[in-house]
Amino acid sequence: MNIILFEQIDSEGIVPKSDFRYEHIIKVLHLQEGDTFSMGRVNGPSGLATILAVDNEGLRYSWEVTNDCVPLYPVTLMVAQVRPICMKRILREAVSLGVHSIVVTGTDTGEKSYRDAKLWSTGEYRKYLLDGAMQSSFTGIPELTCFDTIDEALESHSDTDNKIVLDNVEGSDPLSSFEYRKGSVLLAIGPERGWSERERMLFPEHAFEFRLLGKRTLRTETACSAGLAVLLSRMRLL
């Protein structure tokens, strides 16, 4: 964690002993009374917190705002449902890279049970979004939406300026040759078994261009991190 984030922060407050952030501040960072650390409000300002006291209730702090919220990059990651353990890493890394929104969608070739996983049903996914933001040192957390089918997901993003789908079947030009001019970008990445032929036919109907991410077949989580890094580089954001 390079910044400690909360949904709400007062100029003075307490981090309870039961809070996982208390554990990180005290037992990982080894901070004590008088020490300072970076703290911010989710999708809000950030600043410097000073530890006033550590007692039986928790960590008492004062907080001074020093920076406004830095806008997220105009990029949407649309990614197929994969195993929850892999999705946790995808969410964390996508947030740390600064995407504006994440769309998770069911696909023809993906395992249907993934959408009913505890990660989604209990809201556990929020923890990984928060982890990604705290790793990045910034406060922004993207909007996340889920769809049962790629058809629904594509219809919901018809107004995006630039749309790219990674595919090693239809793709001919590499993602590294993408010429970004302006506006928002959507990057779609499929499941471990790839897009179905039916889905491949849908993308051109929604103004997507097919791109390659090298000649090797990658796992979805690898393609997400590598694809976003290449895209952000082409947008001159990395």
C-alpha positions as CSV (number, residue, x, y, z in Angstrom):
1,M,0.0,0.0,0.0
2,N,1.4,3.4,-1.1
3,I,-1.6,5.3,0.2
4,I,-4.2,4.4,2.7
5,L,-7.7,5.0,1.4
6,F,-11.1,5.4,3.1
7,E,-14.6,6.0,1.8
8,Q,-15.0,8.9,4.3
9,I,-12.3,10.8,6.3
10,D,-12.6,13.5,8.9
11,S,-9.8,16.0,9.7
12,E,-9.4,14.0,12.9
13,G,-10.5,10.4,13.4
14,I,-9.6,6.9,14.4
15,V,-8.7,3.7,12.5
16,P,-10.0,0.8,14.6
17,K,-7.8,-2.1,15.5
18,S,-10.1,-4.4,13.6
19,D,-9.5,-2.6,10.4
20,F,-7.0,-4.2,8.0
21,R,-5.5,-0.8,7.3
22,Y,-4.6,-0.5,11.0
23,E,-2.6,-3.8,10.7
24,H,-0.8,-2.4,7.7
25,I,0.1,0.9,9.3
26,I,1.3,-0.5,12.6
27,K,2.6,-4.0,11.8
28,V,3.9,-3.5,8.2
29,L,4.9,0.1,8.1
30,H,5.9,0.1,11.8
31,L,4.6,3.6,12.3
32,Q,4.0,5.1,15.7
33,E,2.9,8.3,17.4
34,G,4.2,11.4,15.6
35,D,4.8,9.6,12.3
36,T,3.0,10.5,9.0
37,F,1.7,8.6,6.1
38,S,-0.2,9.3,2.8
39,M,-4.0,9.0,3.2
40,G,-6.9,9.9,1.0
41,R,-10.6,9.6,0.3
42,V,-11.8,7.2,-2.5
43,N,-12.3,9.3,-5.7
44,G,-11.4,12.3,-3.6
45,P,-8.5,14.4,-2.3
46,S,-5.4,13.0,-0.7
47,G,-3.1,14.3,1.9
48,L,-0.9,13.6,4.9
49,A,-2.1,11.9,8.0
50,T,-0.2,12.3,11.3
51,I,-0.6,9.7,14.1
52,L,-1.7,11.4,17.2
53,A,-1.9,8.3,19.4
54,V,-2.2,4.5,19.4
55,D,-4.4,3.1,22.1
56,N,-6.7,0.2,22.9
57,E,-9.3,1.5,20.5
58,G,-7.0,2.0,17.5
59,L,-5.0,4.6,15.8
60,R,-5.9,8.3,16.2
61,Y,-4.9,10.6,13.5
62,S,-5.2,14.1,12.0
63,W,-5.4,14.6,8.3
64,E,-4.4,17.5,6.1
65,V,-5.5,17.7,2.4
66,T,-2.6,18.4,0.0
67,N,-3.8,17.2,-3.4
68,D,-7.0,17.1,-5.4
69,C,-8.2,13.8,-7.0
70,V,-6.2,13.0,-10.2
71,P,-8.5,12.0,-13.0
72,L,-8.4,8.4,-14.2
73,Y,-7.3,7.6,-17.8
74,P,-10.1,7.6,-20.5
75,V,-9.8,3.8,-20.9
76,T,-12.4,1.1,-20.3
77,L,-11.3,-2.5,-19.9
78,M,-13.9,-5.0,-21.1
79,V,-12.8,-8.4,-19.9
80,A,-14.5,-11.9,-20.0
81,Q,-15.3,-13.7,-16.8
82,V,-12.5,-16.0,-15.7
83,R,-11.7,-17.9,-12.6
84,P,-12.2,-15.7,-9.5
85,I,-8.5,-16.1,-8.4
86,C,-7.5,-14.7,-11.8
87,M,-10.1,-12.0,-11.8
88,K,-8.9,-10.7,-8.5
89,R,-5.5,-10.1,-10.0
90,I,-7.0,-8.5,-13.1
91,L,-9.1,-6.1,-11.1
92,R,-6.2,-5.1,-8.9
93,E,-3.8,-4.5,-11.8
94,A,-6.3,-2.7,-14.0
95,V,-7.1,-0.2,-11.1
96,S,-3.4,0.3,-10.4
97,L,-2.9,1.2,-14.1
98,G,-5.6,3.9,-13.9
99,V,-8.5,2.7,-16.1
100,H,-11.6,4.8,-15.9
101,S,-14.0,1.8,-15.9
102,I,-14.1,-2.0,-15.9
103,V,-16.7,-4.1,-17.7
104,V,-16.9,-7.8,-16.8
105,T,-18.9,-10.0,-19.1
106,G,-20.0,-13.5,-19.6
107,T,-19.0,-15.1,-23.0
108,D,-20.0,-18.1,-25.1
109,T,-16.9,-20.1,-24.3
110,G,-16.5,-19.0,-20.7
111,E,-17.6,-21.0,-17.6
112,K,-21.0,-19.8,-16.6
113,S,-20.6,-20.5,-12.9
114,Y,-17.9,-17.8,-12.6
115,R,-20.6,-15.1,-12.6
116,D,-22.1,-16.6,-9.4
117,A,-18.8,-16.7,-7.5
118,K,-18.5,-15.3,-4.0
119,L,-16.2,-12.6,-5.4
120,W,-19.3,-11.0,-7.0
121,S,-22.2,-12.2,-4.7
122,T,-20.6,-10.9,-1.5
123,G,-19.1,-7.7,-2.9
124,E,-15.6,-9.0,-2.2
125,Y,-14.4,-7.6,-5.6
126,R,-14.4,-4.1,-4.0
127,K,-11.5,-5.1,-1.8
128,Y,-9.4,-5.7,-4.9
129,L,-10.4,-2.4,-6.5
130,L,-9.3,-0.7,-3.3
131,D,-6.0,-2.7,-3.2
132,G,-5.2,-1.6,-6.7
133,A,-5.8,2.1,-5.9
134,M,-3.8,2.0,-2.8
135,Q,-0.9,0.4,-4.7
136,S,-1.0,3.2,-7.3
137,S,-0.6,6.0,-4.8
138,F,-3.8,7.6,-6.2
139,T,-7.4,7.8,-4.9
140,G,-9.3,7.0,-8.1
141,I,-11.3,3.8,-8.3
142,P,-13.1,2.9,-11.6
143,E,-16.7,2.1,-12.0
144,L,-17.4,-1.6,-12.4
145,T,-20.3,-3.2,-14.3
146,C,-21.2,-6.8,-15.0
147,F,-23.1,-8.3,-17.9
148,D,-24.2,-11.9,-18.6
149,T,-23.4,-11.7,-22.4
150,I,-21.0,-9.9,-24.7
151,D,-24.1,-8.7,-26.6
152,E,-25.3,-6.7,-23.6
153,A,-21.9,-5.4,-22.8
154,L,-21.3,-4.1,-26.4
155,E,-24.7,-2.4,-26.5
156,S,-23.9,-0.6,-23.3
157,H,-20.8,1.1,-24.7
158,S,-21.9,2.2,-28.2
159,D,-20.7,5.8,-27.6
160,T,-17.0,5.0,-26.9
161,D,-14.7,6.9,-29.4
162,N,-12.1,4.1,-30.0
163,K,-12.9,0.4,-29.7
164,I,-10.3,-2.4,-29.8
165,V,-10.7,-6.1,-29.4
166,L,-7.7,-8.4,-28.9
167,D,-7.9,-11.6,-30.9
168,N,-5.3,-13.9,-32.4
169,V,-7.6,-15.3,-35.0
170,E,-9.0,-12.2,-36.7
171,G,-6.3,-9.7,-35.6
172,S,-3.7,-8.7,-38.2
173,D,-2.3,-5.4,-37.0
174,P,-0.5,-5.3,-33.6
175,L,-1.9,-3.3,-30.7
176,S,1.5,-1.5,-30.7
177,S,0.7,0.2,-34.0
178,F,-2.6,1.7,-32.8
179,E,-2.7,5.4,-33.6
180,Y,-4.4,7.3,-30.8
181,R,-5.8,10.7,-31.6
182,K,-8.3,11.7,-29.0
183,G,-11.3,10.5,-27.0
184,S,-12.1,7.4,-24.9
185,V,-10.8,4.0,-25.7
186,L,-12.4,0.6,-24.9
187,L,-10.1,-2.5,-24.9
188,A,-11.9,-5.9,-25.0
189,I,-10.1,-9.1,-23.9
190,G,-11.7,-12.5,-24.1
191,P,-11.7,-15.7,-22.0
192,E,-9.1,-18.4,-21.8
193,R,-10.7,-20.3,-24.7
194,G,-11.0,-17.2,-26.8
195,W,-14.0,-15.6,-28.5
196,S,-16.6,-17.7,-30.3
197,E,-17.2,-17.2,-34.0
198,R,-20.5,-15.7,-33.2
199,E,-18.9,-13.1,-30.9
200,R,-16.2,-12.3,-33.5
201,M,-19.0,-11.4,-35.9
202,L,-20.5,-9.0,-33.3
203,F,-17.4,-6.8,-32.8
204,P,-17.3,-5.3,-36.3
205,E,-21.0,-4.5,-36.1
206,H,-20.2,-2.3,-33.0
207,A,-17.3,-0.5,-34.7
208,F,-14.5,-2.5,-33.1
209,E,-11.1,-3.1,-34.7
210,F,-9.3,-6.4,-34.2
211,R,-5.7,-6.1,-32.9
212,L,-3.0,-8.6,-32.0
213,L,-0.9,-8.7,-28.8
214,G,2.0,-10.6,-30.2
215,K,2.0,-14.1,-31.7
216,R,1.9,-16.0,-28.4
217,T,-1.4,-17.2,-26.8
218,L,-1.7,-15.5,-23.4
219,R,-3.7,-16.1,-20.3
220,T,-6.5,-13.5,-19.9
221,E,-4.8,-11.9,-16.9
222,T,-1.5,-11.6,-18.7
223,A,-3.3,-10.1,-21.7
224,C,-5.0,-7.5,-19.5
225,S,-1.9,-6.2,-17.9
226,A,0.2,-6.3,-21.1
227,G,-2.6,-5.0,-23.3
228,L,-3.4,-2.0,-21.0
229,A,0.3,-1.2,-20.7
230,V,0.8,-1.1,-24.5
231,L,-2.4,0.8,-25.0
232,L,-1.6,3.4,-22.4
233,S,1.9,3.8,-24.0
234,R,0.3,4.4,-27.4
235,M,-1.9,7.1,-25.7
236,R,1.3,8.6,-24.3
237,L,0.1,8.1,-20.8
238,L,2.9,5.7,-19.7
